[in-house]
Amino acid sequence: MYHYGATSLSRLESCDERLQAVFNVVIEFMDVKVLEGHRPEDEQDALFYADPPRTKVKWPDGKHNPLPSLAIDAVPYPINWKDRERFTYLAGLVRGIGAMMGYTIRWGGDWDRDGELDDNKFDDLPHFELVV
């Protein structure tokens, strides 16, 4: 069985309890590393002003900005940034488990949630957020 490391657990704990519940089930099926939960103002704005920008919104408009966070960045472990199939597999697990728990989760690989994975203008494959 898979389990989160201390850093991933700490980051997960900064997330909304619904995201925690979903990801505590996800880890039973796939090895996952949590990259980020809550994101403070300085980090949010640094990502916004990066060249190229790594986020589309400034503080406090990001789903990562509230505490607890309404968003989480998580990746299949071990990390292979070129393996989109594993990211898509993880997204299916997260969205499916979330739906079974009664939560709608949006993934950064399908922002409009239409099932078409090639119509994104901005991919953020590690990103998952609660639709509230």
C-alpha positions as CSV (number, residue, x, y, z in Angstrom):
1,M,0.0,0.0,0.0
2,Y,1.2,3.5,-0.8
3,H,1.5,6.3,1.8
4,Y,2.3,10.0,1.9
5,G,5.6,11.2,3.1
6,A,5.9,13.8,5.9
7,T,6.1,16.8,3.4
8,S,3.2,15.6,1.4
9,L,1.1,15.1,4.5
10,S,1.9,18.6,5.8
11,R,0.9,20.1,2.5
12,L,-2.3,18.0,2.3
13,E,-3.2,19.2,5.8
14,S,-3.3,22.8,4.5
15,C,-6.2,21.8,2.2
16,D,-9.9,21.8,2.7
17,E,-11.1,18.7,4.5
18,R,-13.0,17.5,1.3
19,L,-9.7,17.5,-0.7
20,Q,-8.0,15.7,2.2
21,A,-10.8,13.0,2.2
22,V,-10.4,12.5,-1.6
23,F,-6.6,12.3,-1.6
24,N,-6.7,10.0,1.4
25,V,-8.5,7.5,-0.8
26,V,-6.5,8.2,-3.9
27,I,-3.3,7.2,-2.1
28,E,-4.8,3.7,-1.7
29,F,-4.7,3.2,-5.5
30,M,-1.7,5.2,-6.7
31,D,1.6,6.6,-5.3
32,V,1.2,10.4,-5.2
33,K,3.3,13.3,-4.1
34,V,1.6,16.5,-2.9
35,L,3.5,19.5,-4.2
36,E,1.3,22.3,-2.8
37,G,-1.8,23.0,-0.9
38,H,-2.2,26.5,0.6
39,R,-0.1,29.1,-1.2
40,P,0.7,32.4,0.6
41,E,0.6,35.8,-1.0
42,D,4.4,36.1,-1.9
43,E,4.4,32.7,-3.6
44,Q,1.2,33.3,-5.5
45,D,2.3,36.7,-6.9
46,A,5.8,35.3,-7.7
47,L,4.2,32.6,-9.9
48,F,1.9,35.3,-11.5
49,Y,4.9,37.5,-12.4
50,A,7.2,34.7,-13.5
51,D,8.3,34.7,-17.1
52,P,6.4,32.8,-18.4
53,P,3.6,33.2,-15.9
54,R,2.9,29.9,-14.0
55,T,-0.5,31.0,-12.8
56,K,-3.3,33.2,-14.3
57,V,-4.4,34.9,-11.1
58,K,-2.8,37.2,-8.5
59,W,-3.3,36.9,-4.7
60,P,-6.0,36.5,-3.2
61,D,-7.9,35.2,-6.3
62,G,-6.3,31.8,-6.5
63,K,-8.0,28.6,-5.2
64,H,-4.7,27.9,-3.4
65,N,-4.9,31.2,-1.4
66,P,-7.6,30.5,1.2
67,L,-6.6,28.6,4.3
68,P,-7.7,25.8,4.1
69,S,-6.9,25.7,0.4
70,L,-9.6,24.9,-2.1
71,A,-6.9,23.6,-4.5
72,I,-4.0,21.1,-4.4
73,D,-1.1,20.3,-6.7
74,A,-0.4,16.6,-6.7
75,V,1.6,14.4,-9.1
76,P,2.1,10.7,-9.7
77,Y,5.2,9.5,-8.0
78,P,7.9,9.0,-9.0
79,I,7.6,12.2,-11.0
80,N,7.9,12.1,-14.8
81,W,6.8,15.5,-16.2
82,K,6.6,14.1,-19.7
83,D,4.2,11.2,-18.9
84,R,0.9,12.9,-19.5
85,E,-0.9,9.5,-19.4
86,R,0.0,9.1,-15.7
87,F,-1.3,12.6,-15.0
88,T,-4.5,11.8,-16.8
89,Y,-4.8,8.5,-15.0
90,L,-4.4,10.4,-11.6
91,A,-7.0,12.9,-12.8
92,G,-9.5,10.2,-13.5
93,L,-8.9,8.7,-10.0
94,V,-9.2,12.1,-8.3
95,R,-12.3,13.2,-10.2
96,G,-14.0,9.8,-9.9
97,I,-13.3,9.4,-6.2
98,G,-14.4,13.0,-5.6
99,A,-17.7,12.4,-7.5
100,M,-18.4,9.3,-5.5
101,M,-18.0,11.4,-2.3
102,G,-20.3,14.1,-3.7
103,Y,-17.6,16.6,-4.7
104,T,-17.0,18.2,-8.1
105,I,-13.3,18.6,-8.8
106,R,-11.8,20.5,-11.7
107,W,-8.4,19.4,-13.1
108,G,-5.9,21.7,-14.8
109,G,-5.7,19.3,-17.8
110,D,-9.4,19.9,-18.6
111,W,-10.4,23.3,-17.2
112,D,-13.9,23.3,-18.8
113,R,-14.6,19.7,-17.7
114,D,-15.9,18.7,-21.1
115,G,-13.7,15.6,-21.4
116,E,-11.7,17.1,-24.3
117,L,-8.1,17.1,-23.2
118,D,-6.7,18.9,-26.2
119,D,-8.6,22.2,-26.0
120,N,-6.8,23.7,-23.0
121,K,-4.9,26.9,-23.6
122,F,-3.0,26.6,-20.3
123,D,-2.2,23.1,-18.9
124,D,-1.6,22.7,-15.2
125,L,-1.6,19.0,-14.9
126,P,-0.8,18.8,-11.1
127,H,-3.7,21.1,-10.3
128,F,-7.0,20.0,-8.8
129,E,-9.6,22.3,-7.3
130,L,-13.0,22.0,-5.6
131,V,-15.8,23.5,-7.6
132,V,-17.9,25.3,-4.9
